[in-house]
């Protein structure tokens, strides 16, 4: 049972995860691979609006995408973009990345090898991964400007698209934990997390929305205290 308080806390996390950037023309758009083809759709929409002359899709496969995207996330994203009318000459594929850090590093290397000068990146992710993607890119590619983007959806719309409310809450909780612990490991820049967001996160953890939390070797949830 998902309570009214659970939904309120989930909305608070959803709002925090989104950066609120206004899309603007950038050197390139990078779509981060995942189970969600909506990322490819958002990238195509931004391309058609003139926000980037080149699309890069990055991602191999994961346990959650292996069956749905057997040829790799980036390859399936490219196929989706071509179906929607993007010319093949405007799409680059990075097929090796298995996490957000590799998405950024390998895309950067691909663009360098292609001789494409990059001063700004339109970084396209799932709605609840905007802040994580931004923080990772700022850490690994600090010399370029990062503009975060995703499909414009409400929390309820996203839950409907996934079809599993509890899974969505678990993913939002897991994404928040990574924002708290990854900066100390050098994976992303540190960002201020408001107390009310941490309070909401901790309540959801106590309510058992924990399937996407990182744990230590003893099975304990990795430390998330950051105030």
ChimeraX attribute file (.defattr): number of C-alpha atoms within 10 A of each C-alpha:
attribute: neighborCount
match mode: 1-to-1
recipient: residues
	/A:1	5
	/A:2	10
	/A:3	9
	/A:4	9
	/A:5	12
	/A:6	18
	/A:7	17
	/A:8	12
	/A:9	22
	/A:10	23
	/A:11	19
	/A:12	17
	/A:13	22
	/A:14	20
	/A:15	15
	/A:16	18
	/A:17	21
	/A:18	19
	/A:19	18
	/A:20	14
	/A:21	12
	/A:22	8
	/A:23	15
	/A:24	15
	/A:25	17
	/A:26	20
	/A:27	18
	/A:28	22
	/A:29	28
	/A:30	29
	/A:31	30
	/A:32	29
	/A:33	32
	/A:34	25
	/A:35	16
	/A:36	16
	/A:37	17
	/A:38	19
	/A:39	24
	/A:40	32
	/A:41	18
	/A:42	20
	/A:43	30
	/A:44	25
	/A:45	16
	/A:46	23
	/A:47	20
	/A:48	14
	/A:49	12
	/A:50	13
	/A:51	20
	/A:52	22
	/A:53	15
	/A:54	22
	/A:55	26
	/A:56	25
	/A:57	28
	/A:58	30
	/A:59	27
	/A:60	23
	/A:61	23
	/A:62	18
	/A:63	8
	/A:64	10
	/A:65	17
	/A:66	14
	/A:67	11
	/A:68	13
	/A:69	19
	/A:70	13
	/A:71	14
	/A:72	23
	/A:73	32
	/A:74	27
	/A:75	21
	/A:76	21
	/A:77	30
	/A:78	23
	/A:79	15
	/A:80	17
	/A:81	25
	/A:82	15
	/A:83	10
	/A:84	14
	/A:85	10
	/A:86	19
	/A:87	11
	/A:88	13
	/A:89	8
	/A:90	14
	/A:91	19
	/A:92	20
	/A:93	20
	/A:94	25
	/A:95	20
	/A:96	17
	/A:97	23
	/A:98	16
	/A:99	16
	/A:100	22
	/A:101	17
	/A:102	17
	/A:103	25
	/A:104	23
	/A:105	15
	/A:106	18
	/A:107	25
	/A:108	19
	/A:109	12
	/A:110	16
	/A:111	17
	/A:112	12
	/A:113	9
	/A:114	10
	/A:115	9
	/A:116	13
	/A:117	10
	/A:118	15
	/A:119	12
	/A:120	18
	/A:121	22
	/A:122	26
	/A:123	24
	/A:124	28
	/A:125	28
	/A:126	25
	/A:127	24
	/A:128	24
	/A:129	23
	/A:130	23
	/A:131	22
	/A:132	25
	/A:133	25
	/A:134	24
	/A:135	22
	/A:136	25
	/A:137	26
	/A:138	19
	/A:139	17
	/A:140	18
	/A:141	15
	/A:142	12
	/A:143	12
	/A:144	14
	/A:145	17
	/A:146	21
	/A:147	21
	/A:148	27
	/A:149	31
	/A:150	27
	/A:151	18
	/A:152	11
	/A:153	12
	/A:154	13
	/A:155	19
	/A:156	11
	/A:157	11
	/A:158	18
	/A:159	16
	/A:160	12
	/A:161	13
	/A:162	11
	/A:163	11
	/A:164	11
	/A:165	17
	/A:166	16
	/A:167	16
	/A:168	20
	/A:169	26
	/A:170	20
	/A:171	19
	/A:172	26
	/A:173	26
	/A:174	19
	/A:175	21
	/A:176	25
	/A:177	22
	/A:178	17
	/A:179	24
	/A:180	20
	/A:181	19
	/A:182	17
	/A:183	16
	/A:184	11
	/A:185	8
	/A:186	12
	/A:187	20
	/A:188	24
	/A:189	19
	/A:190	17
	/A:191	12
	/A:192	9
	/A:193	14
	/A:194	11
	/A:195	11
	/A:196	12
	/A:197	20
	/A:198	21
	/A:199	13
	/A:200	20
	/A:201	24
	/A:202	17
	/A:203	16
	/A:204	21
	/A:205	17
	/A:206	9
	/A:207	12
	/A:208	10
	/A:209	22
	/A:210	19
	/A:211	14
	/A:212	16
	/A:213	19
	/A:214	16
	/A:215	11
	/A:216	9
	/A:217	7
	/A:218	7
	/A:219	8
	/A:220	10
	/A:221	14
	/A:222	15
	/A:223	12
	/A:224	16
	/A:225	10
	/A:226	11
	/A:227	9
